[in-house]
Amino acid sequence: MSIKALTDDGLRYLVAKLKSTLAPKSHASADTSYGAASSGSYGHVKLSSSAAAANGTASAGTANGIVANANHVHPKQAMDKATSTAIGAVRPDGTTTTVDGDGVLKAIPPTDQAMFLAAHRVGSYLETDGTNPTAWGGTWQQEPSLGPYKWKRTK
């Protein structure tokens, strides 16, 4: 077996051949044929330099290995109003709920009058020491009674 000497030209040829066929040391490449991700293989991804899509225009799909930068910002999305059959944005009326500056929804505690009316529905009876319950809300009619004053809520 004979050993042949490697010339400088031969060495340069081998180095060039290795560089053209092996993965680059940094694994970064502007060449779209090297390391590109696809639906069939994992690969490198490229950060996008584009601005985020405008409201309502973003769509799911393929981006050919291009992803958003870490500091990207999503546009503010508007919501339709809620309806009796669809979920959407809810606007409190300020009488039963409020929203503070941080967007926290809070229930307003019911008044004594509201709790009294909720506890005494139309058609219910109430006995008092003579006090007319109309002061607490609703419409009341005095009923005959042998004992305490008896009231019936009519409205």
MODELLER restraints for C-alpha pairs under 7 A, 6 or more apart:
rsr = mdl.restraints
at = mdl.atoms
rsr.add(forms.Gaussian(group=physical.xy_distance, feature=features.Distance(at['CA:35:A'], at['CA:43:A']), mean=4.93, stdev=0.5))
rsr.add(forms.Gaussian(group=physical.xy_distance, feature=features.Distance(at['CA:35:A'], at['CA:44:A']), mean=5.44, stdev=0.5))
rsr.add(forms.Gaussian(group=physical.xy_distance, feature=features.Distance(at['CA:36:A'], at['CA:43:A']), mean=5.08, stdev=0.5))
rsr.add(forms.Gaussian(group=physical.xy_distance, feature=features.Distance(at['CA:36:A'], at['CA:44:A']), mean=5.43, stdev=0.5))
rsr.add(forms.Gaussian(group=physical.xy_distance, feature=features.Distance(at['CA:36:A'], at['CA:65:A']), mean=6.94, stdev=0.5))
rsr.add(forms.Gaussian(group=physical.xy_distance, feature=features.Distance(at['CA:37:A'], at['CA:43:A']), mean=3.97, stdev=0.5))
rsr.add(forms.Gaussian(group=physical.xy_distance, feature=features.Distance(at['CA:37:A'], at['CA:44:A']), mean=5.62, stdev=0.5))
rsr.add(forms.Gaussian(group=physical.xy_distance, feature=features.Distance(at['CA:37:A'], at['CA:45:A']), mean=6.62, stdev=0.5))
rsr.add(forms.Gaussian(group=physical.xy_distance, feature=features.Distance(at['CA:37:A'], at['CA:65:A']), mean=5.44, stdev=0.5))
rsr.add(forms.Gaussian(group=physical.xy_distance, feature=features.Distance(at['CA:38:A'], at['CA:64:A']), mean=6.73, stdev=0.5))
rsr.add(forms.Gaussian(group=physical.xy_distance, feature=features.Distance(at['CA:38:A'], at['CA:65:A']), mean=6.90, stdev=0.5))
rsr.add(forms.Gaussian(group=physical.xy_distance, feature=features.Distance(at['CA:45:A'], at['CA:65:A']), mean=4.73, stdev=0.5))
rsr.add(forms.Gaussian(group=physical.xy_distance, feature=features.Distance(at['CA:45:A'], at['CA:66:A']), mean=5.61, stdev=0.5))
rsr.add(forms.Gaussian(group=physical.xy_distance, feature=features.Distance(at['CA:45:A'], at['CA:67:A']), mean=6.75, stdev=0.5))
rsr.add(forms.Gaussian(group=physical.xy_distance, feature=features.Distance(at['CA:46:A'], at['CA:65:A']), mean=6.11, stdev=0.5))
rsr.add(forms.Gaussian(group=physical.xy_distance, feature=features.Distance(at['CA:46:A'], at['CA:66:A']), mean=4.65, stdev=0.5))
rsr.add(forms.Gaussian(group=physical.xy_distance, feature=features.Distance(at['CA:46:A'], at['CA:67:A']), mean=6.18, stdev=0.5))
rsr.add(forms.Gaussian(group=physical.xy_distance, feature=features.Distance(at['CA:47:A'], at['CA:66:A']), mean=5.64, stdev=0.5))
rsr.add(forms.Gaussian(group=physical.xy_distance, feature=features.Distance(at['CA:47:A'], at['CA:67:A']), mean=5.08, stdev=0.5))
rsr.add(forms.Gaussian(group=physical.xy_distance, feature=features.Distance(at['CA:47:A'], at['CA:68:A']), mean=5.71, stdev=0.5))
rsr.add(forms.Gaussian(group=physical.xy_distance, feature=features.Distance(at['CA:47:A'], at['CA:69:A']), mean=5.50, stdev=0.5))
rsr.add(forms.Gaussian(group=physical.xy_distance, feature=features.Distance(at['CA:48:A'], at['CA:66:A']), mean=5.83, stdev=0.5))
rsr.add(forms.Gaussian(group=physical.xy_distance, feature=features.Distance(at['CA:48:A'], at['CA:67:A']), mean=5.60, stdev=0.5))
rsr.add(forms.Gaussian(group=physical.xy_distance, feature=features.Distance(at['CA:48:A'], at['CA:68:A']), mean=5.10, stdev=0.5))
rsr.add(forms.Gaussian(group=physical.xy_distance, feature=features.Distance(at['CA:48:A'], at['CA:69:A']), mean=5.97, stdev=0.5))
rsr.add(forms.Gaussian(group=physical.xy_distance, feature=features.Distance(at['CA:52:A'], at['CA:72:A']), mean=6.82, stdev=0.5))
rsr.add(forms.Gaussian(group=physical.xy_distance, feature=features.Distance(at['CA:52:A'], at['CA:73:A']), mean=6.56, stdev=0.5))
rsr.add(forms.Gaussian(group=physical.xy_distance, feature=features.Distance(at['CA:52:A'], at['CA:74:A']), mean=6.21, stdev=0.5))
rsr.add(forms.Gaussian(group=physical.xy_distance, feature=features.Distance(at['CA:54:A'], at['CA:75:A']), mean=6.35, stdev=0.5))
rsr.add(forms.Gaussian(group=physical.xy_distance, feature=features.Distance(at['CA:55:A'], at['CA:75:A']), mean=5.82, stdev=0.5))
rsr.add(forms.Gaussian(group=physical.xy_distance, feature=features.Distance(at['CA:55:A'], at['CA:76:A']), mean=6.82, stdev=0.5))
rsr.add(forms.Gaussian(group=physical.xy_distance, feature=features.Distance(at['CA:55:A'], at['CA:77:A']), mean=6.07, stdev=0.5))
rsr.add(forms.Gaussian(group=physical.xy_distance, feature=features.Distance(at['CA:79:A'], at['CA:88:A']), mean=5.99, stdev=0.5))
rsr.add(forms.Gaussian(group=physical.xy_distance, feature=features.Distance(at['CA:79:A'], at['CA:89:A']), mean=5.55, stdev=0.5))
rsr.add(forms.Gaussian(group=physical.xy_distance, feature=features.Distance(at['CA:80:A'], at['CA:88:A']), mean=5.36, stdev=0.5))
rsr.add(forms.Gaussian(group=physical.xy_distance, feature=features.Distance(at['CA:80:A'], at['CA:89:A']), mean=5.91, stdev=0.5))
rsr.add(forms.Gaussian(group=physical.xy_distance, feature=features.Distance(at['CA:81:A'], at['CA:88:A']), mean=4.94, stdev=0.5))
rsr.add(forms.Gaussian(group=physical.xy_distance, feature=features.Distance(at['CA:81:A'], at['CA:89:A']), mean=4.69, stdev=0.5))
rsr.add(forms.Gaussian(group=physical.xy_distance, feature=features.Distance(at['CA:81:A'], at['CA:90:A']), mean=6.35, stdev=0.5))
rsr.add(forms.Gaussian(group=physical.xy_distance, feature=features.Distance(at['CA:82:A'], at['CA:88:A']), mean=3.89, stdev=0.5))
rsr.add(forms.Gaussian(group=physical.xy_distance, feature=features.Distance(at['CA:82:A'], at['CA:89:A']), mean=5.30, stdev=0.5))
rsr.add(forms.Gaussian(group=physical.xy_distance, feature=features.Distance(at['CA:82:A'], at['CA:90:A']), mean=5.82, stdev=0.5))
rsr.add(forms.Gaussian(group=physical.xy_distance, feature=features.Distance(at['CA:92:A'], at['CA:98:A']), mean=5.96, stdev=0.5))
rsr.add(forms.Gaussian(group=physical.xy_distance, feature=features.Distance(at['CA:96:A'], at['CA:107:A']), mean=5.89, stdev=0.5))
rsr.add(forms.Gaussian(group=physical.xy_distance, feature=features.Distance(at['CA:96:A'], at['CA:108:A']), mean=5.06, stdev=0.5))
rsr.add(forms.Gaussian(group=physical.xy_distance, feature=features.Distance(at['CA:97:A'], at['CA:105:A']), mean=6.79, stdev=0.5))
rsr.add(forms.Gaussian(group=physical.xy_distance, feature=features.Distance(at['CA:97:A'], at['CA:106:A']), mean=5.48, stdev=0.5))
rsr.add(forms.Gaussian(group=physical.xy_distance, feature=features.Distance(at['CA:97:A'], at['CA:107:A']), mean=4.38, stdev=0.5))
rsr.add(forms.Gaussian(group=physical.xy_distance, feature=features.Distance(at['CA:97:A'], at['CA:108:A']), mean=5.32, stdev=0.5))
rsr.add(forms.Gaussian(group=physical.xy_distance, feature=features.Distance(at['CA:98:A'], at['CA:105:A']), mean=5.78, stdev=0.5))
rsr.add(forms.Gaussian(group=physical.xy_distance, feature=features.Distance(at['CA:98:A'], at['CA:106:A']), mean=5.32, stdev=0.5))
rsr.add(forms.Gaussian(group=physical.xy_distance, feature=features.Distance(at['CA:98:A'], at['CA:107:A']), mean=6.54, stdev=0.5))
rsr.add(forms.Gaussian(group=physical.xy_distance, feature=features.Distance(at['CA:99:A'], at['CA:105:A']), mean=4.53, stdev=0.5))
rsr.add(forms.Gaussian(group=physical.xy_distance, feature=features.Distance(at['CA:99:A'], at['CA:106:A']), mean=6.18, stdev=0.5))
rsr.add(forms.Gaussian(group=physical.xy_distance, feature=features.Distance(at['CA:113:A'], at['CA:136:A']), mean=5.32, stdev=0.5))
rsr.add(forms.Gaussian(group=physical.xy_distance, feature=features.Distance(at['CA:113:A'], at['CA:137:A']), mean=6.49, stdev=0.5))
rsr.add(forms.Gaussian(group=physical.xy_distance, feature=features.Distance(at['CA:117:A'], at['CA:137:A']), mean=6.71, stdev=0.5))
rsr.add(forms.Gaussian(group=physical.xy_distance, feature=features.Distance(at['CA:117:A'], at['CA:138:A']), mean=6.98, stdev=0.5))
rsr.add(forms.Gaussian(group=physical.xy_distance, feature=features.Distance(at['CA:122:A'], at['CA:153:A']), mean=5.04, stdev=0.5))
rsr.add(forms.Gaussian(group=physical.xy_distance, feature=features.Distance(at['CA:122:A'], at['CA:154:A']), mean=5.42, stdev=0.5))
rsr.add(forms.Gaussian(group=physical.xy_distance, feature=features.Distance(at['CA:122:A'], at['CA:155:A']), mean=5.62, stdev=0.5))
rsr.add(forms.Gaussian(group=physical.xy_distance, feature=features.Distance(at['CA:123:A'], at['CA:152:A']), mean=6.18, stdev=0.5))
rsr.add(forms.Gaussian(group=physical.xy_distance, feature=features.Distance(at['CA:123:A'], at['CA:153:A']), mean=5.25, stdev=0.5))
rsr.add(forms.Gaussian(group=physical.xy_distance, feature=features.Distance(at['CA:123:A'], at['CA:154:A']), mean=5.89, stdev=0.5))
rsr.add(forms.Gaussian(group=physical.xy_distance, feature=features.Distance(at['CA:124:A'], at['CA:152:A']), mean=5.75, stdev=0.5))
rsr.add(forms.Gaussian(group=physical.xy_distance, feature=features.Distance(at['CA:124:A'], at['CA:153:A']), mean=5.70, stdev=0.5))
rsr.add(forms.Gaussian(group=physical.xy_distance, feature=features.Distance(at['CA:125:A'], at['CA:150:A']), mean=6.90, stdev=0.5))
rsr.add(forms.Gaussian(group=physical.xy_distance, feature=features.Distance(at['CA:125:A'], at['CA:151:A']), mean=5.52, stdev=0.5))
rsr.add(forms.Gaussian(group=physical.xy_distance, feature=features.Distance(at['CA:125:A'], at['CA:152:A']), mean=4.49, stdev=0.5))
rsr.add(forms.Gaussian(group=physical.xy_distance, feature=features.Distance(at['CA:125:A'], at['CA:153:A']), mean=6.48, stdev=0.5))
rsr.add(forms.Gaussian(group=physical.xy_distance, feature=features.Distance(at['CA:126:A'], at['CA:150:A']), mean=5.78, stdev=0.5))
rsr.add(forms.Gaussian(group=physical.xy_distance, feature=features.Distance(at['CA:126:A'], at['CA:151:A']), mean=5.09, stdev=0.5))
rsr.add(forms.Gaussian(group=physical.xy_distance, feature=features.Distance(at['CA:126:A'], at['CA:152:A']), mean=6.42, stdev=0.5))
rsr.add(forms.Gaussian(group=physical.xy_distance, feature=features.Distance(at['CA:127:A'], at['CA:148:A']), mean=6.05, stdev=0.5))
rsr.add(forms.Gaussian(group=physical.xy_distance, feature=features.Distance(at['CA:127:A'], at['CA:149:A']), mean=5.40, stdev=0.5))
rsr.add(forms.Gaussian(group=physical.xy_distance, feature=features.Distance(at['CA:127:A'], at['CA:150:A']), mean=4.50, stdev=0.5))
rsr.add(forms.Gaussian(group=physical.xy_distance, feature=features.Distance(at['CA:127:A'], at['CA:151:A']), mean=6.17, stdev=0.5))
rsr.add(forms.Gaussian(group=physical.xy_distance, feature=features.Distance(at['CA:128:A'], at['CA:148:A']), mean=6.14, stdev=0.5))
rsr.add(forms.Gaussian(group=physical.xy_distance, feature=features.Distance(at['CA:128:A'], at['CA:149:A']), mean=5.22, stdev=0.5))
rsr.add(forms.Gaussian(group=physical.xy_distance, feature=features.Distance(at['CA:128:A'], at['CA:150:A']), mean=6.55, stdev=0.5))
rsr.add(forms.Gaussian(group=physical.xy_distance, feature=features.Distance(at['CA:129:A'], at['CA:148:A']), mean=6.05, stdev=0.5))
rsr.add(forms.Gaussian(group=physical.xy_distance, feature=features.Distance(at['CA:129:A'], at['CA:149:A']), mean=6.03, stdev=0.5))
rsr.add(forms.Gaussian(group=physical.xy_distance, feature=features.Distance(at['CA:130:A'], at['CA:149:A']), mean=5.32, stdev=0.5))
rsr.add(forms.Gaussian(group=physical.xy_distance, feature=features.Distance(at['CA:133:A'], at['CA:140:A']), mean=6.79, stdev=0.5))
rsr.add(forms.Gaussian(group=physical.xy_distance, feature=features.Distance(at['CA:134:A'], at['CA:140:A']), mean=6.02, stdev=0.5))
rsr.add(forms.Gaussian(group=physical.xy_distance, feature=features.Distance(at['CA:138:A'], at['CA:153:A']), mean=6.92, stdev=0.5))
rsr.add(forms.Gaussian(group=physical.xy_distance, feature=features.Distance(at['CA:138:A'], at['CA:155:A']), mean=5.55, stdev=0.5))
rsr.add(forms.Gaussian(group=physical.xy_distance, feature=features.Distance(at['CA:139:A'], at['CA:153:A']), mean=5.75, stdev=0.5))
rsr.add(forms.Gaussian(group=physical.xy_distance, feature=features.Distance(at['CA:139:A'], at['CA:154:A']), mean=5.50, stdev=0.5))
rsr.add(forms.Gaussian(group=physical.xy_distance, feature=features.Distance(at['CA:139:A'], at['CA:155:A']), mean=4.85, stdev=0.5))
rsr.add(forms.Gaussian(group=physical.xy_distance, feature=features.Distance(at['CA:140:A'], at['CA:151:A']), mean=6.09, stdev=0.5))
rsr.add(forms.Gaussian(group=physical.xy_distance, feature=features.Distance(at['CA:140:A'], at['CA:152:A']), mean=5.42, stdev=0.5))
rsr.add(forms.Gaussian(group=physical.xy_distance, feature=features.Distance(at['CA:140:A'], at['CA:153:A']), mean=4.35, stdev=0.5))
rsr.add(forms.Gaussian(group=physical.xy_distance, feature=features.Distance(at['CA:140:A'], at['CA:154:A']), mean=5.60, stdev=0.5))
rsr.add(forms.Gaussian(group=physical.xy_distance, feature=features.Distance(at['CA:141:A'], at['CA:151:A']), mean=5.53, stdev=0.5))
rsr.add(forms.Gaussian(group=physical.xy_distance, feature=features.Distance(at['CA:141:A'], at['CA:152:A']), mean=5.24, stdev=0.5))
rsr.add(forms.Gaussian(group=physical.xy_distance, feature=features.Distance(at['CA:141:A'], at['CA:153:A']), mean=6.38, stdev=0.5))
rsr.add(forms.Gaussian(group=physical.xy_distance, feature=features.Distance(at['CA:141:A'], at['CA:154:A']), mean=6.78, stdev=0.5))
rsr.add(forms.Gaussian(group=physical.xy_distance, feature=features.Distance(at['CA:142:A'], at['CA:150:A']), mean=5.90, stdev=0.5))
rsr.add(forms.Gaussian(group=physical.xy_distance, feature=features.Distance(at['CA:142:A'], at['CA:151:A']), mean=4.47, stdev=0.5))
rsr.add(forms.Gaussian(group=physical.xy_distance, feature=features.Distance(at['CA:142:A'], at['CA:152:A']), mean=6.37, stdev=0.5))
rsr.add(forms.Gaussian(group=physical.xy_distance, feature=features.Distance(at['CA:143:A'], at['CA:150:A']), mean=5.36, stdev=0.5))
rsr.add(forms.Gaussian(group=physical.xy_distance, feature=features.Distance(at['CA:143:A'], at['CA:151:A']), mean=5.54, stdev=0.5))
rsr.add(forms.Gaussian(group=physical.xy_distance, feature=features.Distance(at['CA:143:A'], at['CA:152:A']), mean=6.70, stdev=0.5))
rsr.add(forms.Gaussian(group=physical.xy_distance, feature=features.Distance(at['CA:144:A'], at['CA:150:A']), mean=6.82, stdev=0.5))
